[in-house]
Amino acid sequence: MMQIRFEQTADNAAIRTVHEAAFGQPAEADLVDCLRAACPEQISLVALSEDHQLIGHILLTPAKIHYTDDSKINGWGLAPLGVLPEFQKQRVGSELVQAGLQELQKRGQQFVIVLGHPEYYLRFGFEPAWIYGLSCDFTGENRDAFMIHFLGWDRFQEKPGRALYHPVFYSP
């Protein structure tokens, strides 16, 4: 049976391996390393196989929405989510996303944003953020890829705004 738990320092190399294998490049693994160093407030969860191999990782870090009226609200950003290729399509990513959302709800957080495949994230309650007048700097041509999930928060106001991930995302 798969186990989900918080990241431990001894997991760092295996987490890097997961992201390099999942994305076929080091950029996401580098992002995790930079966020780990620059962002003490984070939720970092790993998935372990039955034989205790680290097979997946999800990282959530603080994010904000800046509205055009200069108001702001705090929430979280999900990035990255990685699963070793040989364990993909076996619910590892789904279990990590659900565990991350549950942890955010336990902490009373308001929202989480993600930039990813709509077909995948819609099943967890994410919605395209543009329908709420929200944008982010990373959407490019596919505005449906930028999504938001409200975590039981009913005070959201539909007004134009821009979502910002942790500043590390904007570093060269």
C-alpha positions as protocol buffer text, in pm:
chain_id: "A"
residue {
  index: 1
  type: MET
  ca { x: 0 y: 0 z: 0 }
}
residue {
  index: 2
  type: MET
  ca { x: 127 y: 346 z: -92 }
}
residue {
  index: 3
  type: GLN
  ca { x: 209 y: 587 z: 191 }
}
residue {
  index: 4
  type: ILE
  ca { x: 190 y: 969 z: 181 }
}
residue {
  index: 5
  type: ARG
  ca { x: 396 y: 1165 z: 433 }
}
residue {
  index: 6
  type: PHE
  ca { x: 572 y: 1497 z: 476 }
}
residue {
  index: 7
  type: GLU
  ca { x: 912 y: 1539 z: 313 }
}
residue {
  index: 8
  type: GLN
  ca { x: 1216 y: 1468 z: 528 }
}
residue {
  index: 9
  type: THR
  ca { x: 1568 y: 1602 z: 470 }
}
residue {
  index: 10
  type: ALA
  ca { x: 1687 y: 1255 z: 370 }
}
residue {
  index: 11
  type: ASP
  ca { x: 1435 y: 1264 z: 80 }
}
residue {
  index: 12
  type: ASN
  ca { x: 1599 y: 1553 z: -108 }
}
residue {
  index: 13
  type: ALA
  ca { x: 1800 y: 1347 z: -359 }
}
residue {
  index: 14
  type: ALA
  ca { x: 1509 y: 1111 z: -431 }
}
residue {
  index: 15
  type: ILE
  ca { x: 1273 y: 1408 z: -481 }
}
residue {
  index: 16
  type: ARG
  ca { x: 1517 y: 1553 z: -731 }
}
residue {
  index: 17
  type: THR
  ca { x: 1528 y: 1218 z: -914 }
}
residue {
  index: 18
  type: VAL
  ca { x: 1146 y: 1206 z: -927 }
}
residue {
  index: 19
  type: HIS
  ca { x: 1115 y: 1548 z: -1089 }
}
residue {
  index: 20
  type: GLU
  ca { x: 1401 y: 1497 z: -1334 }
}
residue {
  index: 21
  type: ALA
  ca { x: 1246 y: 1168 z: -1447 }
}
residue {
  index: 22
  type: ALA
  ca { x: 888 y: 1298 z: -1453 }
}
residue {
  index: 23
  type: PHE
  ca { x: 967 y: 1610 z: -1655 }
}
residue {
  index: 24
  type: GLY
  ca { x: 1268 y: 1485 z: -1852 }
}
residue {
  index: 25
  type: GLN
  ca { x: 1471 y: 1791 z: -1752 }
}
residue {
  index: 26
  type: PRO
  ca { x: 1619 y: 1942 z: -1434 }
}
residue {
  index: 27
  type: ALA
  ca { x: 1413 y: 2267 z: -1427 }
}
residue {
  index: 28
  type: GLU
  ca { x: 1142 y: 2143 z: -1189 }
}
residue {
  index: 29
  type: ALA
  ca { x: 1397 y: 1973 z: -961 }
}
residue {
  index: 30
  type: ASP
  ca { x: 1595 y: 2299 z: -954 }
}
residue {
  index: 31
  type: LEU
  ca { x: 1275 y: 2487 z: -869 }
}
residue {
  index: 32
  type: VAL
  ca { x: 1211 y: 2254 z: -574 }
}
residue {
  index: 33
  type: ASP
  ca { x: 1567 y: 2306 z: -448 }
}
residue {
  index: 34
  type: CYS
  ca { x: 1534 y: 2685 z: -476 }
}
residue {
  index: 35
  type: LEU
  ca { x: 1194 y: 2689 z: -305 }
}
residue {
  index: 36
  type: ARG
  ca { x: 1321 y: 2464 z: -28 }
}
residue {
  index: 37
  type: ALA
  ca { x: 1603 y: 2714 z: 39 }
}
residue {
  index: 38
  type: ALA
  ca { x: 1402 y: 3036 z: 2 }
}
residue {
  index: 39
  type: CYS
  ca { x: 1058 y: 2947 z: 133 }
}
residue {
  index: 40
  type: PRO
  ca { x: 1038 y: 2815 z: 489 }
}
residue {
  index: 41
  type: GLU
  ca { x: 658 y: 2805 z: 477 }
}
residue {
  index: 42
  type: GLN
  ca { x: 568 y: 2516 z: 249 }
}
residue {
  index: 43
  type: ILE
  ca { x: 384 y: 2189 z: 232 }
}
residue {
  index: 44
  type: SER
  ca { x: 602 y: 1920 z: 78 }
}
residue {
  index: 45
  type: LEU
  ca { x: 457 y: 1570 z: 59 }
}
residue {
  index: 46
  type: VAL
  ca { x: 605 y: 1250 z: -80 }
}
residue {
  index: 47
  type: ALA
  ca { x: 453 y: 922 z: -192 }
}
residue {
  index: 48
  type: LEU
  ca { x: 627 y: 598 z: -99 }
}
residue {
  index: 49
  type: SER
  ca { x: 566 y: 264 z: -269 }
}
residue {
  index: 50
  type: GLU
  ca { x: 501 y: -56 z: -75 }
}
residue {
  index: 51
  type: ASP
  ca { x: 875 y: -120 z: -68 }
}
residue {
  index: 52
  type: HIS
  ca { x: 936 y: 236 z: 64 }
}
residue {
  index: 53
  type: GLN
  ca { x: 1073 y: 378 z: -262 }
}
residue {
  index: 54
  type: LEU
  ca { x: 1001 y: 750 z: -304 }
}
residue {
  index: 55
  type: ILE
  ca { x: 784 y: 757 z: -617 }
}
residue {
  index: 56
  type: GLY
  ca { x: 613 y: 1098 z: -613 }
}
residue {
  index: 57
  type: HIS
  ca { x: 631 y: 1449 z: -473 }
}
residue {
  index: 58
  type: ILE
  ca { x: 409 y: 1756 z: -447 }
}
residue {
  index: 59
  type: LEU
  ca { x: 508 y: 2102 z: -330 }
}
residue {
  index: 60
  type: LEU
  ca { x: 274 y: 2380 z: -219 }
}
residue {
  index: 61
  type: THR
  ca { x: 405 y: 2727 z: -142 }
}
residue {
  index: 62
  type: PRO
  ca { x: 246 y: 3062 z: -55 }
}
residue {
  index: 63
  type: ALA
  ca { x: 83 y: 3258 z: -338 }
}
residue {
  index: 64
  type: LYS
  ca { x: -123 y: 3576 z: -359 }
}
residue {
  index: 65
  type: ILE
  ca { x: -391 y: 3736 z: -568 }
}
residue {
  index: 66
  type: HIS
  ca { x: -340 y: 4106 z: -633 }
}
residue {
  index: 67
  type: TYR
  ca { x: -662 y: 4270 z: -749 }
}
residue {
  index: 68
  type: THR
  ca { x: -678 y: 4572 z: -975 }
}
residue {
  index: 69
  type: ASP
  ca { x: -832 y: 4770 z: -685 }
}
residue {
  index: 70
  type: ASP
  ca { x: -503 y: 4713 z: -490 }
}
residue {
  index: 71
  type: SER
  ca { x: -655 y: 4462 z: -247 }
}
residue {
  index: 72
  type: LYS
  ca { x: -476 y: 4130 z: -193 }
}
residue {
  index: 73
  type: ILE
  ca { x: -554 y: 3786 z: -57 }
}
residue {
  index: 74
  type: ASN
  ca { x: -315 y: 3510 z: 43 }
}
residue {
  index: 75
  type: GLY
  ca { x: -337 y: 3151 z: -67 }
}
residue {
  index: 76
  type: TRP
  ca { x: -115 y: 2875 z: -202 }
}
residue {
  index: 77
  type: GLY
  ca { x: 37 y: 2757 z: -528 }
}
residue {
  index: 78
  type: LEU
  ca { x: 76 y: 2394 z: -630 }
}
residue {
  index: 79
  type: ALA
  ca { x: 397 y: 2337 z: -822 }
}
residue {
  index: 80
  type: PRO
  ca { x: 548 y: 2108 z: -903 }
}
residue {
  index: 81
  type: LEU
  ca { x: 379 y: 1769 z: -888 }
}
residue {
  index: 82
  type: GLY
  ca { x: 595 y: 1483 z: -1011 }
}
residue {
  index: 83
  type: VAL
  ca { x: 564 y: 1104 z: -1023 }
}
residue {
  index: 84
  type: LEU
  ca { x: 824 y: 857 z: -1148 }
}
residue {
  index: 85
  type: PRO
  ca { x: 719 y: 754 z: -1502 }
}
residue {
  index: 86
  type: GLU
  ca { x: 684 y: 385 z: -1411 }
}
residue {
  index: 87
  type: PHE
  ca { x: 430 y: 480 z: -1140 }
}
residue {
  index: 88
  type: GLN
  ca { x: 224 y: 726 z: -1343 }
}
residue {
  index: 89
  type: LYS
  ca { x: -143 y: 648 z: -1412 }
}
residue {
  index: 90
  type: GLN
  ca { x: -161 y: 453 z: -1084 }
}
residue {
  index: 91
  type: ARG
  ca { x: -326 y: 728 z: -872 }
}
residue {
  index: 92
  type: VAL
  ca { x: 1 y: 839 z: -711 }
}
residue {
  index: 93
  type: GLY
  ca { x: -41 y: 1197 z: -832 }
}
residue {
  index: 94
  type: SER
  ca { x: -409 y: 1196 z: -738 }
}
residue {
  index: 95
  type: GLU
  ca { x: -330 y: 1082 z: -385 }
}
residue {
  index: 96
  type: LEU
  ca { x: -65 y: 1352 z: -350 }
}
residue {
  index: 97
  type: VAL
  ca { x: -300 y: 1626 z: -475 }
}
residue {
  index: 98
  type: GLN
  ca { x: -579 y: 1510 z: -244 }
}
residue {
  index: 99
  type: ALA
  ca { x: -342 y: 1496 z: 54 }
}
residue {
  index: 100
  type: GLY
  ca { x: -214 y: 1845 z: -27 }
}
residue {
  index: 101
  type: LEU
  ca { x: -567 y: 1985 z: -52 }
}
residue {
  index: 102
  type: GLN
  ca { x: -662 y: 1820 z: 277 }
}
residue {
  index: 103
  type: GLU
  ca { x: -359 y: 1972 z: 449 }
}
residue {
  index: 104
  type: LEU
  ca { x: -448 y: 2318 z: 317 }
}
residue {
  index: 105
  type: GLN
  ca { x: -807 y: 2277 z: 438 }
}
residue {
  index: 106
  type: LYS
  ca { x: -686 y: 2169 z: 783 }
}
residue {
  index: 107
  type: ARG
  ca { x: -483 y: 2489 z: 797 }
}
residue {
  index: 108
  type: GLY
  ca { x: -785 y: 2699 z: 701 }
}
residue {
  index: 109
  type: GLN
  ca { x: -636 y: 2825 z: 376 }
}
residue {
  index: 110
  type: GLN
  ca { x: -851 y: 3010 z: 123 }
}
residue {
  index: 111
  type: PHE
  ca { x: -740 y: 2893 z: -220 }
}
residue {
  index: 112
  type: VAL
  ca { x: -477 y: 2710 z: -420 }
}
residue {
  index: 113
  type: ILE
  ca { x: -369 y: 2786 z: -777 }
}
residue {
  index: 114
  type: VAL
  ca { x: -209 y: 2555 z: -1029 }
}
residue {
  index: 115
  type: LEU
  ca { x: -83 y: 2572 z: -1385 }
}
residue {
  index: 116
  type: GLY
  ca { x: -143 y: 2233 z: -1540 }
}
residue {
  index: 117
  type: HIS
  ca { x: -356 y: 2006 z: -1754 }
}
residue {
  index: 118
  type: PRO
  ca { x: -724 y: 2101 z: -1707 }
}
residue {
  index: 119
  type: GLU
  ca { x: -839 y: 1744 z: -1772 }
}
residue {
  index: 120
  type: TYR
  ca { x: -633 y: 1632 z: -1475 }
}
residue {
  index: 121
  type: TYR
  ca { x: -697 y: 1905 z: -1218 }
}
residue {
  index: 122
  type: LEU
  ca { x: -1070 y: 1957 z: -1280 }
}
residue {
  index: 123
  type: ARG
  ca { x: -1140 y: 1628 z: -1099 }
}
residue {
  index: 124
  type: PHE
  ca { x: -1007 y: 1779 z: -774 }
}
residue {
  index: 125
  type: GLY
  ca { x: -1233 y: 2085 z: -784 }
}
residue {
  index: 126
  type: PHE
  ca { x: -1004 y: 2322 z: -972 }
}
residue {
  index: 127
  type: GLU
  ca { x: -1168 y: 2561 z: -1218 }
}
residue {
  index: 128
  type: PRO
  ca { x: -1021 y: 2782 z: -1489 }
}
residue {
  index: 129
  type: ALA
  ca { x: -919 y: 3101 z: -1307 }
}
residue {
  index: 130
  type: TRP
  ca { x: -1009 y: 3326 z: -1599 }
}
residue {
  index: 131
  type: ILE
  ca { x: -1381 y: 3274 z: -1526 }
}
residue {
  index: 132
  type: TYR
  ca { x: -1317 y: 3469 z: -1204 }
}
residue {
  index: 133
  type: GLY
  ca { x: -1123 y: 3742 z: -1383 }
}
residue {
  index: 134
  type: LEU
  ca { x: -785 y: 3608 z: -1269 }
}
residue {
  index: 135
  type: SER
  ca { x: -467 y: 3569 z: -1467 }
}
residue {
  index: 136
  type: CYS
  ca { x: -105 y: 3474 z: -1407 }
}
residue {
  index: 137
  type: ASP
  ca { x: 221 y: 3538 z: -1589 }
}
residue {
  index: 138
  type: PHE
  ca { x: 272 y: 3178 z: -1703 }
}
residue {
  index: 139
  type: THR
  ca { x: -44 y: 3089 z: -1896 }
}
residue {
  index: 140
  type: GLY
  ca { x: 77 y: 3163 z: -2248 }
}
residue {
  index: 141
  type: GLU
  ca { x: -167 y: 3049 z: -2514 }
}
residue {
  index: 142
  type: ASN
  ca { x: -366 y: 2814 z: -2290 }
}
residue {
  index: 143
  type: ARG
  ca { x: -561 y: 3022 z: -2041 }
}
residue {
  index: 144
  type: ASP
  ca { x: -756 y: 2713 z: -1925 }
}
residue {
  index: 145
  type: ALA
  ca { x: -430 y: 2570 z: -1784 }
}
residue {
  index: 146
  type: PHE
  ca { x: -426 y: 2830 z: -1504 }
}
residue {
  index: 147
  type: MET
  ca { x: -675 y: 2709 z: -1243 }
}
residue {
  index: 148
  type: ILE
  ca { x: -792 y: 2787 z: -894 }
}
residue {
  index: 149
  type: HIS
  ca { x: -955 y: 2578 z: -624 }
}
residue {
  index: 150
  type: PHE
  ca { x: -1143 y: 2751 z: -344 }
}
residue {
  index: 151
  type: LEU
  ca { x: -1103 y: 2561 z: -20 }
}
residue {
  index: 152
  type: GLY
  ca { x: -1446 y: 2616 z: 133 }
}
residue {
  index: 153
  type: TRP
  ca { x: -1398 y: 2989 z: 108 }
}
residue {
  index: 154
  type: ASP
  ca { x: -1719 y: 3175 z: 33 }
}
residue {
  index: 155
  type: ARG
  ca { x: -1589 y: 3533 z: 50 }
}
residue {
  index: 156
  type: PHE
  ca { x: -1432 y: 3534 z: -295 }
}
residue {
  index: 157
  type: GLN
  ca { x: -1518 y: 3836 z: -503 }
}
residue {
  index: 158
  type: GLU
  ca { x: -1518 y: 3809 z: -879 }
}
residue {
  index: 159
  type: LYS
  ca { x: -1303 y: 4102 z: -981 }
}
residue {
  index: 160
  type: PRO
  ca { x: -1000 y: 4128 z: -1206 }
}
residue {
  index: 161
  type: GLY
  ca { x: -672 y: 4028 z: -1053 }
}
residue {
  index: 162
  type: ARG
  ca { x: -335 y: 3868 z: -1106 }
}
residue {
  index: 163
  type: ALA
  ca { x: -214 y: 3563 z: -917 }
}
residue {
  index: 164
  type: LEU
  ca { x: 147 y: 3556 z: -807 }
}
residue {
  index: 165
  type: TYR
  ca { x: 339 y: 3248 z: -707 }
}
residue {
  index: 166
  type: HIS
  ca { x: 629 y: 3264 z: -460 }
}
residue {
  index: 167
  type: PRO
  ca { x: 899 y: 3508 z: -587 }
}
residue {
  index: 168
  type: VAL
  ca { x: 1135 y: 3217 z: -665 }
}
residue {
  index: 169
  type: PHE
  ca { x: 914 y: 3134 z: -965 }
}
residue {
  index: 170
  type: TYR
  ca { x: 1010 y: 3467 z: -1121 }
}
residue {
  index: 171
  type: SER
  ca { x: 1386 y: 3433 z: -1068 }
}
residue {
  index: 172
  type: PRO
  ca { x: 1603 y: 3373 z: -1376 }
}
